[in-house]
């Protein structure tokens, strides 16, 4: 391998790293809490004449009238709420307070969460009307279809106001006697437990303590399994030293996965008899606990919620270390086979290709929805949320980016993309194909690369486009997909019937990125796209520094 090719690879890898760094600069930390203007203050204070700069300690801006009298205060939840993540990212909310510190209203300034979820929250007037006066003990109705996003916004407001979150916003219902009587038929009363662990003490008619009961929420609200957090009951002995049982109470988790965990006769019952001290310091990996087969992530999230609850009186708990999930193993195995297939003569074998495409469509597409996209890459670059918790998907992304760079083989587009596999299948429905003029094809083949450049510049310019709306991949995850993704998916799939891989050739910006990185026999020279990439990085740097 000559030096020129290695230098070209290093250059293209540097372009990718530079682009991700510029996107990182536009992440939530870039504009966490910028000073507000009078126009914003007059939404709640029509007589506002002056607005102070943010207080260095609290971030509060004071609103005064022409006579210097205090009208109220404005407070943004960032940066205090930076660690409160909804579905896929944090949010910054503006809160207006009167002179007595009571909440007059709230307004979302920006959010790094999924655009469709954020849109649901913004449009729900009833959700925002609950913010007046936003008492600490009131129950806030969350937005249906965007519960995690709206809950994160509410918790961010609580944290910014310096209030203790006594009641869970996701699971607002306290422990009741009737739900415990199914476990302890002789139970007659419950009372708050004054010990550091809190919870309740359960007693019988004679006043004898039967058990001490804890609920994991709100300590477990930030622990997400496959889909959402879980509230569990932790049953302790009368002295509060030993665990007698763990019962799932309520959950936002997928019902199918939750049922697998709760019906397993060995997993949760297997922790009975452990001491509270032992469970506080429990390490999944060291203990060799791999969770319940078929619901690994869900089962381990339940345990992590219990561990966090038992550590609640000791201060913040460390970041959980989840062991390898079954899905991660399957995903890495699929990527490994795709790498093998890309170098094997089997890739041209018709029956192998049909079976492999079926696996991609059914598992990676319909079942798991693990598709590479601009929104995924940009979201990881900006928020740094999923690389540690999704090692399988991280491996898929790394292999998809690096294999074409160092081998010249187009791994993802040819051997891993479910959308591409679906186009290959649909292309076999008819032999009648539309033949486009060669000049048209040359120009149309450049469209994905120009779309990639445009989206990148929009991101680094701070325009915050909904990247998922420019690609069809979210349509594979039906519940989270927007209309634009569905329309692009349908048009692209229909077009592939009459022109082979039409969307891949003429519409996919993610494919354009992978083709740019590819260094092989036909792309081992510094080309016009490399010059454009250089100009793009320079422009992006200017927008970031002086934008």
C-alpha positions in Angstrom: 0.0 0.0 0.0 1.6 3.3 -1.1 1.9 6.4 1.1 -0.6 8.4 -1.0 -3.5 6.1 -0.2 -2.7 6.1 3.6 -2.5 9.9 3.6 -5.9 10.0 1.8 -7.4 7.7 4.4 -6.0 9.8 7.2 -7.4 12.9 5.5 -10.9 11.5 5.1 -10.9 10.2 8.7 -9.8 13.7 9.9 -12.7 15.2 7.9 -15.1 13.0 9.7 -13.6 13.7 13.1 -13.6 17.4 12.4 -17.2 17.4 11.3 -18.3 15.5 14.5 -16.3 18.0 16.6 -18.1 20.9 15.0 -21.4 19.3 15.6 -20.4 18.7 19.2 -19.8 22.4 19.6 -23.4 22.9 18.7 -24.7 20.5 21.3 -26.8 21.5 24.3 -23.8 22.9 26.2 -23.1 25.5 23.5 -26.1 27.7 24.2 -27.1 26.5 27.6 -28.4 29.7 29.2 -28.1 32.8 27.1 -29.4 36.2 28.5 -32.9 37.0 27.7 -34.4 40.2 26.1 -37.2 42.5 27.2 -39.5 41.1 24.5 -39.3 37.8 26.3 -39.9 39.3 29.7 -43.0 41.2 28.5 -44.8 37.9 27.7 -45.5 37.7 31.5 -44.6 41.3 32.6 -46.1 43.8 30.1 -44.7 46.7 32.2 -41.1 45.5 32.0 -38.6 48.2 31.4 -35.4 46.7 32.6 -33.9 43.2 32.7 -30.8 42.4 34.8 -28.0 40.2 33.6 -28.2 36.6 34.9 -27.2 36.2 38.5 -23.8 34.4 38.5 -24.9 31.9 41.2 -28.6 31.2 40.4 -28.9 32.3 36.8 -32.0 34.4 37.7 -32.7 37.6 35.7 -34.7 40.3 37.6 -37.5 42.2 35.8 -38.2 45.8 36.9 -40.4 48.6 35.7 -39.6 52.3 34.9 -39.4 53.1 38.6 -37.0 50.3 39.4 -39.7 48.3 41.2 -39.3 44.5 41.0 -42.0 42.9 38.9 -40.7 39.3 38.9 -37.9 37.0 37.8 -37.0 34.9 34.8 -35.1 31.6 35.2 -33.8 29.1 32.7 -33.4 25.4 33.6 -30.0 25.1 31.9 -27.3 24.3 32.9 -28.8 22.8 36.1 -31.0 20.4 34.2 -28.3 19.3 31.8 -28.2 15.8 33.3 -32.0 15.3 33.0 -32.6 13.6 29.7 -36.0 12.9 28.2 -36.3 10.5 25.3 -33.0 11.3 23.7 -31.7 14.6 25.0 -32.0 17.4 27.6 -34.2 20.5 27.3 -33.9 24.2 28.4 -37.1 25.7 29.8 -37.8 29.4 30.7 -39.7 29.9 33.9 -41.4 33.2 34.9 -41.8 33.9 38.7 -43.6 36.6 40.5 -42.1 38.7 43.3 -42.9 36.0 45.8 -41.3 33.3 43.8 -44.5 31.7 42.6 -44.5 30.3 39.0 -46.4 32.4 36.5 -45.7 30.2 33.5 -43.1 28.4 31.5 -42.0 28.2 27.9 -39.6 25.8 26.2 -36.6 27.6 24.8 -34.9 24.7 23.1 -34.6 20.9 23.3 -32.2 18.3 22.1 -34.9 15.7 22.4 -36.6 13.9 19.5 -38.4 16.5 17.3 -41.7 14.7 17.2 -41.8 14.3 21.0 -40.9 17.9 21.5 -43.6 19.0 19.1 -46.2 17.1 21.0 -45.2 18.8 24.3 -45.1 22.3 22.8 -48.6 22.0 21.3 -50.2 20.7 24.5 -51.5 23.9 26.1 -52.9 22.0 29.0 -49.5 20.8 30.0 -48.1 24.3 30.2 -51.2 25.7 32.0 -50.4 23.3 34.9 -47.2 25.2 35.6 -49.2 28.0 37.4 -48.4 28.1 40.3 -46.5 24.8 40.1 -46.6 23.8 43.7 -44.0 21.2 44.8 -46.6 18.6 45.8 -49.0 18.9 42.9 -49.3 16.1 40.3 -48.4 17.2 36.8 -50.2 15.5 33.9 -47.6 14.5 31.4 -48.1 14.6 27.6 -49.4 11.4 26.1 -47.0 10.0 23.5 -44.2 12.2 24.9 -44.2 11.2 28.6 -40.5 11.0 29.0 -39.9 14.4 27.3 -42.6 16.2 29.3 -41.5 14.6 32.5 -37.9 15.7 31.9 -39.0 19.3 31.3 -41.0 19.2 34.6 -38.1 17.7 36.6 -35.8 20.3 35.1 -38.1 23.1 36.3 -38.1 21.5 39.8 -34.3 21.3 39.8 -33.8 24.8 38.6 -36.1 26.1 41.3 -34.0 24.3 43.9 -37.0 22.2 45.1 -36.7 18.6 46.3 -38.6 16.2 44.1 -40.5 14.4 46.9 -43.0 12.7 44.6 -42.3 11.1 41.3 -43.6 12.8 38.2 -43.7 9.6 36.3 -45.2 7.5 39.1 -47.1 9.9 41.3 -49.1 7.4 43.3 -47.8 6.7 46.9 -47.7 3.3 48.5 -51.2 2.3 49.8 -52.2 -0.3 52.3 -54.5 -2.2 50.0 -51.7 -3.0 47.5 -49.6 -4.4 50.3 -52.4 -6.5 51.8 -52.1 -8.9 48.8 -48.5 -9.6 50.0 -49.3 -9.4 53.8 -53.0 -10.4 54.4 -52.7 -9.5 58.1 -51.5 -6.0 57.5 -53.7 -3.3 59.1 -51.8 0.0 58.9 -48.8 1.7 57.3 -46.9 4.7 58.6 -43.8 6.7 57.3 -40.5 5.1 58.1 -38.3 7.7 59.9 -35.1 5.8 59.1 -32.7 7.2 56.5 -34.1 4.8 53.9 -37.6 6.2 54.2 -40.5 4.3 52.8 -43.2 2.9 55.0 -43.5 0.5 57.9 -46.2 -2.1 57.7 -47.9 -3.4 60.9 -50.6 -5.8 61.9 -53.6 -5.3 64.2 -51.3 -5.8 67.3 -48.9 -3.2 66.1 -46.2 -5.7 65.3 -44.0 -4.7 62.4 -44.4 -7.0 59.4 -42.0 -5.4 57.0 -40.5 -2.2 55.8 -41.4 -1.3 52.2 -39.6 1.0 49.8 -40.6 2.1 46.3 -37.8 2.7 43.9 -39.3 5.8 42.2 -38.3 8.7 41.9 -34.7 7.4 42.4 -35.2 4.9 39.5 -36.9 7.4 37.2 -33.7 8.0 35.2 -33.0 4.3 34.7 -34.5 3.3 31.3 -34.8 -0.3 30.2 -35.8 -1.0 26.6 -38.5 1.7 26.5 -38.9 3.5 29.8 -38.4 3.5 33.6 -39.9 1.2 36.2 -41.2 1.7 39.7 -40.7 -1.3 42.0 -41.4 -2.3 45.6 -38.5 -3.4 47.7 -39.7 -5.5 50.7 -37.4 -5.5 53.7 -37.4 -7.4 57.0 -38.8 -5.6 60.0 -35.4 -4.3 60.9 -34.8 -3.0 57.4 -31.6 -5.0 57.0 -32.5 -7.8 54.6 -34.3 -8.0 51.3 -37.4 -10.2 51.4 -38.6 -9.5 47.9 -38.7 -7.2 44.9 -42.1 -6.6 43.1 -42.6 -4.5 39.9 -45.2 -1.9 40.7 -45.7 0.2 37.5 -43.6 0.7 34.4 -43.3 2.5 31.1 -41.5 -0.5 29.8 -42.7 -2.7 26.8 -45.4 -5.0 28.2 -43.9 -8.0 26.5 -40.5 -7.6 28.0 -41.9 -6.7 31.5 -44.0 -9.8 31.5 -40.9 -11.9 30.8 -39.2 -10.4 33.9 -42.1 -10.6 36.3 -43.0 -14.2 35.3 -39.4 -15.5 35.7 -39.5 -17.6 38.9 -35.8 -17.2 39.6 -34.5 -13.8 38.7 -36.1 -11.3 41.1 -36.8 -13.9 43.8 -33.2 -14.8 43.6 -32.3 -11.6 45.4 -34.3 -12.4 48.5 -32.1 -12.9 51.5 -29.4 -10.4 50.4 -28.6 -7.6 52.8 -29.4 -4.0 52.1 -25.7 -3.2 52.3 -24.8 -5.9 49.8 -27.4 -4.7 47.4 -26.2 -1.1 47.6 -22.8 -2.1 46.3 -24.0 -4.8 44.0 -22.0 -5.0 40.7 -23.8 -6.9 37.9 -20.6 -7.7 36.0 -18.6 -9.0 38.9 -21.5 -11.1 40.1 -22.0 -12.5 36.6 -25.7 -11.4 36.5 -26.7 -11.2 32.9 -30.5 -10.6 33.3 -33.5 -12.5 32.0 -33.1 -14.0 28.6 -35.2 -12.1 26.1 -35.6 -9.1 28.4 -32.0 -8.5 29.5 -32.1 -4.7 29.4 -35.5 -4.5 31.2 -34.5 -6.9 34.0 -31.2 -5.2 34.6 -32.9 -1.8 34.7 -35.2 -3.1 37.4 -32.2 -4.1 39.5 -30.4 -0.9 38.9 -33.5 1.0 40.1 -33.4 -1.0 43.3 -29.7 -0.3 43.8 -30.2 3.4 43.2 -33.0 3.5 45.7 -31.0 1.8 48.4 -28.2 4.3 47.8 -30.5 7.3 47.8 -29.5 8.3 51.4 -25.8 8.2 50.4 -25.8 10.8 47.7 -25.6 10.4 43.9 -25.0 6.9 42.6 -22.3 6.2 40.0 -23.2 5.6 36.4 -24.6 2.1 36.1 -22.5 -0.5 34.3 -24.8 -2.7 32.4 -23.4 -6.1 31.2 -23.5 -7.1 27.6 -27.1 -7.4 26.3 -28.3 -10.3 24.1 -29.3 -7.7 21.5 -25.8 -6.2 21.5 -24.4 -9.7 20.9 -26.8 -10.4 18.1 -26.1 -7.0 16.5 -22.3 -7.5 16.6 -22.7 -11.0 15.2 -24.7 -9.6 12.3 -22.1 -7.0 11.6 -19.4 -9.7 11.8 -21.2 -11.8 9.3 -21.7 -8.8 7.0 -18.0 -8.1 7.1 -17.4 -11.8 6.2 -20.0 -11.6 3.4 -18.5 -8.4 1.9 -15.2 -10.3 1.4 -16.7 -13.6 0.4 -17.9 -14.9 -3.0 -21.2 -15.8 -1.1 -22.2 -12.2 -1.5 -23.2 -12.9 -5.1 -25.1 -16.1 -4.3 -28.8 -15.5 -4.9 -30.2 -17.7 -2.1 -27.7 -16.4 0.5 -28.6 -12.8 -0.5 -32.4 -13.5 -0.2 -32.1 -15.0 3.3 -29.7 -12.3 4.5 -31.9 -9.5 3.2 -34.9 -11.1 5.0 -32.9 -11.1 8.3 -32.0 -7.4 7.8 -35.6 -6.4 7.1 -37.2 -8.4 9.9 -34.6 -8.0 12.7 -32.6 -4.8 12.1 -35.5 -3.0 10.4 -38.9 -4.1 11.8 -37.9 -5.6 15.2 -35.1 -3.4 16.5 -35.1 -0.4 14.2 -31.3 -0.2 14.3 -30.6 1.9 11.2 -27.7 4.2 10.6 -28.8 7.8 9.9 -27.7 11.4 10.1 -29.9 12.1 13.1 -28.3 9.2 15.0 -24.7 10.2 14.2 -25.4 13.9 14.8 -27.3 13.1 18.0 -24.4 11.0 19.4 -21.9 13.6 18.5 -23.9 16.4 20.2 -25.2 14.7 23.3 -22.8 11.7 23.9 -25.7 9.7 25.2 -25.7 6.3 23.5 -22.1 5.2 22.9 -21.8 3.5 26.3 -25.3 2.1 26.7 -25.6 0.8 23.1 -22.3 -1.0 22.4 -23.9 -3.1 19.6 -25.2 -0.1 17.7 -21.9 1.7 18.3 -20.0 -1.2 16.8 -22.3 -1.2 13.8 -21.7 2.5 13.3 -17.9 2.2 13.7 -17.7 -0.7 11.3 -19.9 1.1 8.7 -17.6 4.1 8.8 -14.2 2.4 9.0 -14.5 -0.6 6.8 -15.1 1.4 3.5 -12.3 3.7 4.6 -9.6 1.0 5.1 -10.8 -1.7 2.7 -12.8 0.0 0.0 -15.8 -2.3 0.7 -19.1 -0.6 1.2 -20.2 -2.6 4.2 -23.4 -0.9 5.5 -25.1 0.1 2.2 -24.5 -3.3 0.5 -24.8 -5.7 3.5 -26.5 -4.1 6.5 -29.1 -1.5 5.6 -32.7 -2.9 5.9 -34.0 -0.1 3.7 -31.5 -1.1 1.0 -32.5 -4.7 1.4 -36.2 -3.8 1.0 -35.3 -1.9 -2.2 -33.5 -4.9 -3.6 -36.5 -7.1 -3.0 -38.9 -4.6 -4.5 -36.6 -4.2 -7.5 -37.4 -7.8 -8.5 -41.1 -7.3 -8.8 -40.9 -6.2 -12.4 -38.4 -6.5 -15.2 -39.6 -3.3 -16.8 -37.2 -0.5 -15.6 -37.1 3.2 -16.2 -33.9 4.1 -18.0 -32.8 7.6 -17.2 -30.5 9.6 -19.5 -26.9 9.2 -18.5 -26.5 12.9 -18.0 -29.5 12.9 -15.6 -28.1 10.1 -13.6 -24.7 11.9 -13.2 -26.4 15.0 -11.8 -29.0 13.1 -9.7 -26.2 11.0 -8.1 -24.7 14.2 -6.7 -27.9 15.2 -4.9 -27.2 13.0 -1.8 -23.8 14.6 -1.3 -25.2 18.1 -1.6 -28.0 17.2 0.8 -25.3 15.9 3.3 -23.4 19.2 3.0 -26.6 21.3 3.4 -27.7 19.4 6.6 -24.2 19.6 8.1 -24.0 23.4 7.5 -27.5 23.8 9.0 -26.5 21.9 12.1 -23.2 23.8 12.7 -25.0 27.1 12.0 -27.3 26.4 14.9 -30.5 26.0 12.9 -31.3 22.7 14.6 -33.0 21.0 11.7 -35.0 17.8 12.3 -32.5 15.5 10.5 -34.8 12.5 10.7 -37.3 14.3 8.4 -34.8 14.2 5.6 -34.3 10.4 5.6 -36.8 7.5 5.6 -35.2 5.5 8.4 -37.4 6.6 11.2 -40.3 5.1 9.3 -39.1 1.7 10.3 -39.9 2.6 13.9 -43.6 3.3 13.4 -44.4 4.8 16.8 -41.7 7.4 16.7 -41.7 8.3 13.0 -42.8 11.6 11.6 -44.9 12.2 8.4 -41.8 13.3 6.4 -39.9 10.1 7.1 -42.9 8.0 6.1 -43.4 9.9 2.9 -39.7 9.6 1.9 -39.7 5.9 2.7 -42.8 5.2 0.6 -41.6 7.3 -2.4 -38.1 5.7 -2.2 -39.4 2.2 -2.0 -41.9 2.7 -4.9 -39.2 4.2 -7.0 -37.0 1.2 -6.5 -39.5 -1.0 -8.2 -38.8 0.9 -11.5 -35.2 1.9 -11.0 -32.8 -0.3 -9.0 -31.9 1.2 -5.5 -33.3 4.6 -6.6 -33.2 6.1 -3.1 -29.7 4.8 -2.4 -28.4 6.3 -5.6 -30.3 9.6 -5.7 -31.5 10.5 -2.2 -29.5 9.1 0.8 -27.2 11.5 2.6 -25.9 8.8 5.0 -24.9 6.7 1.9 -23.1 9.8 0.6 -21.1 10.1 3.8 -20.1 6.4 3.5 -19.2 6.8 -0.2 -17.0 9.8 0.7 -15.1 7.7 3.3 -14.6 4.8 0.9 -11.0 4.5 -0.3 -10.6 1.8 -3.0 -9.4 1.2 -6.5 -11.9 3.7 -8.0 -11.7 6.3 -5.2 -8.1 6.4 -4.1 -7.4 9.9 -5.4 -8.0 13.3 -4.0 -11.2 14.3 -5.8 -13.6 17.2 -6.1 -15.5 15.9 -3.1 -12.4 16.1 -1.0 -11.9 19.8 -2.0 -15.6 20.4 -1.1 -15.1 18.7 2.2 -12.2 21.0 3.0 -14.3 24.0 2.1 -17.1 22.6 4.2 -14.9 22.2 7.3 -13.6 25.8 6.8 -17.1 27.2 6.5 -18.3 25.1 9.5 -15.4 26.4 11.6 -16.3 30.0 10.7 -20.0 29.4 11.5 -19.0 27.9 14.9 -16.5 30.5 15.9 -18.3 33.6 14.7 -21.8 32.3 14.5 
